[in-house]
Amino acid sequence: MEFCKQFNARTQKMEAGMPIPVVITVFQDRSFTFITKTPPVTYFLKKAAGIESGAKTVGTQIVGKVTKQQVEEIAKQKMPDLNCDTVESAMAQVVGSARSMGLQVVE
């Protein structure tokens, strides 16, 4: 019950329905700590493209488009959770996710 209260307090300012990954560490004395992460890249890409789901067959179907500016914004939001030193490398990861979802990255 205590976890629910703390989680709700920490995420109350976030958008309702947003998936929030959490890393929970439980100790022997039944105490715990948890870290909330940023939502998955796919969540941000689907929201930016205005689609419900990605392509059913990867590489043959294009279901939407995202701009480079949207990709940069997503990369900046995801920087704390990615293994990247620069925004450009984070953008490359986001572009890869977009392509695997069937999204086209346009200027």
C-alpha positions as CSV (number, residue, x, y, z in Angstrom):
1,M,0.0,0.0,0.0
2,E,2.9,2.3,0.8
3,F,4.3,1.8,-2.7
4,C,1.0,2.9,-4.3
5,K,0.9,6.1,-2.2
6,Q,4.5,7.1,-3.1
7,F,4.1,6.1,-6.7
8,N,0.9,8.2,-7.1
9,A,2.5,11.1,-5.3
10,R,5.6,11.0,-7.6
11,T,3.6,10.6,-10.8
12,Q,0.6,12.9,-10.2
13,K,1.8,15.6,-12.5
14,M,2.3,13.2,-15.4
15,E,-0.3,12.7,-18.1
16,A,-2.9,10.1,-17.2
17,G,-2.5,6.8,-19.1
18,M,1.2,7.4,-19.8
19,P,3.2,4.2,-19.3
20,I,5.9,4.7,-16.6
21,P,8.6,2.1,-16.3
22,V,9.7,1.6,-12.6
23,V,12.7,-0.1,-11.1
24,I,11.8,-1.4,-7.6
25,T,14.4,-2.6,-5.1
26,V,13.0,-4.4,-2.1
27,F,15.2,-5.1,1.0
28,Q,15.0,-7.9,3.6
29,D,13.4,-5.6,6.2
30,R,10.5,-5.1,3.7
31,S,11.5,-1.5,3.0
32,F,11.9,-0.5,-0.7
33,T,13.1,2.2,-3.0
34,F,12.0,2.8,-6.6
35,I,13.1,4.8,-9.5
36,T,10.7,6.0,-12.2
37,K,12.0,6.2,-15.8
38,T,10.7,8.1,-18.8
39,P,8.0,6.5,-21.0
40,P,9.2,4.3,-23.9
41,V,10.3,5.8,-27.1
42,T,7.5,4.1,-28.9
43,Y,5.0,5.9,-26.7
44,F,6.4,9.3,-27.7
45,L,6.6,8.3,-31.4
46,K,3.0,7.1,-31.6
47,K,1.9,10.3,-29.9
48,A,4.0,12.5,-32.3
49,A,2.7,10.7,-35.4
50,G,-0.9,10.5,-34.1
51,I,-1.2,6.7,-34.7
52,E,-2.5,3.9,-32.5
53,S,0.1,1.2,-33.4
54,G,3.1,0.6,-35.5
55,A,3.4,-1.3,-38.8
56,K,2.3,-4.9,-38.8
57,T,5.1,-5.8,-41.2
58,V,8.4,-4.0,-40.7
59,G,10.1,-2.5,-43.7
60,T,7.1,-2.8,-46.1
61,Q,4.5,-0.6,-44.5
62,I,4.6,3.1,-43.7
63,V,2.0,4.0,-41.1
64,G,2.9,7.7,-40.4
65,K,5.5,10.4,-40.4
66,V,7.5,12.3,-37.8
67,T,9.7,15.3,-38.3
68,K,13.3,15.7,-37.3
69,Q,12.3,18.3,-34.8
70,Q,9.9,15.9,-33.1
71,V,12.7,13.3,-33.1
72,E,15.0,15.8,-31.4
73,E,12.4,16.6,-28.7
74,I,11.9,12.9,-28.0
75,A,15.6,12.3,-27.8
76,K,16.1,15.2,-25.3
77,Q,13.3,13.8,-23.1
78,K,14.8,10.3,-23.2
79,M,18.4,11.3,-22.7
80,P,18.5,10.4,-18.9
81,D,17.5,6.8,-19.8
82,L,19.6,6.2,-22.9
83,N,23.2,5.1,-23.2
84,C,24.1,8.2,-25.2
85,D,26.6,11.0,-24.7
86,T,25.2,13.4,-27.3
87,V,21.7,14.4,-28.5
88,E,22.7,13.3,-32.0
89,S,23.4,9.7,-30.9
90,A,20.1,9.7,-29.0
91,M,18.4,11.0,-32.1
92,A,19.9,8.1,-34.1
93,Q,18.4,5.6,-31.7
94,V,15.0,7.3,-31.9
95,V,15.1,7.3,-35.7
96,G,15.9,3.6,-35.6
97,S,12.9,2.9,-33.4
98,A,10.7,5.0,-35.7
99,R,11.8,3.1,-38.8
100,S,11.2,-0.3,-37.1
101,M,7.7,1.0,-36.2
102,G,7.0,1.9,-39.9
103,L,7.3,5.6,-39.4
104,Q,9.0,7.8,-42.0
105,V,11.3,10.6,-40.7
106,V,10.9,13.7,-42.8
107,E,12.5,17.2,-42.7
